[in-house]
Amino acid sequence: MPMNDQTFVILLGGTLEPTPRFKADIAGARFVAADGGMRHATMLGVRPEVWVGDFDSSSAGLIANWPDVPREPYPAAKNETDGEIAVAAALARGAKSIILAGALGGERSDHAFMHMLLALRLAEQGLELRLTSGEEEAWPLLPGTNSVSLPKGSLFSILGLSSLDRLSIANVRYPLSDFDLPFGSSRTISNIAEGTVRISLRAGRGLLLARPYDLSGA
């Protein structure tokens, strides 16, 4: 995901590990914080250009530490998550590529799953999306061809959110060619990347989840 002024990192409330890969990936990006996700800004040494949400997970101390970041408060009784509001703020500022940081893991599995569905919806609208916790990454998969850059030896899985028709996976330990993956099948769990993973899909929607470091000896 090349960095430019249209690449935004959304700081979400889930866990986030500042791995070297993650820090390299966000260099030069713009930042939007969603409520308690602002705590990651200190760890990363970045200053978001806007901070949105209902602020129910932002302590008084966290708010006091960032007096110069513009805040856009929303009522707790609202129809969107703070993460979705933050994405809307990024889109209003011209975002074309989005990294959802802190989107995976944490105490709220419902939020993590919602972030994955949100990423798929945004990808269908033409945006480039990635979700990350630093230790784990995810990409939406739509019909067509997809390339995912992973270090050789990375463990990854493909999850079908529907049946996946004519799925091909190349440059991996266990390749597939024009395979029809039934919905709910575990056939594409636990593969190993040999480098950039190449995927093609005729129909269906899914996610690729990866541990982006060499686990081949694990």
Rosetta blueprint (number, residue, H / E / L):
1 M L
2 P L
3 M L
4 N L
5 D L
6 Q L
7 T E
8 F E
9 V E
10 I E
11 L E
12 L L
13 G L
14 G L
15 T L
16 L L
17 E L
18 P L
19 T L
20 P H
21 R H
22 F H
23 K H
24 A H
25 D H
26 I H
27 A L
28 G L
29 A L
30 R E
31 F E
32 V E
33 A E
34 A E
35 D H
36 G H
37 G H
38 M H
39 R H
40 H H
41 A H
42 T H
43 M H
44 L H
45 G L
46 V L
47 R L
48 P L
49 E L
50 V E
51 W E
52 V E
53 G E
54 D L
55 F L
56 D L
57 S L
58 S L
59 S L
60 A H
61 G H
62 L H
63 I H
64 A H
65 N H
66 W L
67 P L
68 D L
69 V L
70 P L
71 R E
72 E E
73 P E
74 Y L
75 P L
76 A L
77 A L
78 K L
79 N L
80 E L
81 T L
82 D H
83 G H
84 E H
85 I H
86 A H
87 V H
88 A H
89 A H
90 A H
91 L H
92 A H
93 R L
94 G L
95 A L
96 K L
97 S E
98 I E
99 I E
100 L E
101 A E
102 G L
103 A L
104 L L
105 G L
106 G L
107 E L
108 R L
109 S H
110 D H
111 H H
112 A H
113 F H
114 M H
115 H H
116 M H
117 L H
118 L H
119 A H
120 L H
121 R H
122 L H
123 A H
124 E H
125 Q L
126 G L
127 L L
128 E E
129 L E
130 R E
131 L E
132 T E
133 S L
134 G L
135 E L
136 E L
137 E E
138 A E
139 W E
140 P E
141 L E
142 L L
143 P L
144 G E
145 T E
146 N E
147 S E
148 V E
149 S L
150 L L
151 P L
152 K L
153 G L
154 S E
155 L E
156 F E
157 S E
158 I E
159 L E
160 G E
161 L L
162 S L
163 S L
164 L E
165 D E
166 R E
167 L E
168 S E
169 I E
170 A E
171 N E
172 V E
173 R L
174 Y L
175 P L
176 L E
177 S E
178 D E
179 F E
180 D E
181 L E
182 P L
183 F L
184 G L
185 S L
186 S L
187 R L
188 T L
189 I L
190 S L
191 N E
192 I E
193 A E
194 E E
195 G E
196 T E
197 V E
198 R E
199 I E
200 S E
201 L E
202 R L
203 A E
204 G L
205 R L
206 G E
207 L E
208 L E
209 L E
210 A E
211 R E
212 P E
213 Y E
214 D E
215 L L
216 S L
217 G L
218 A L
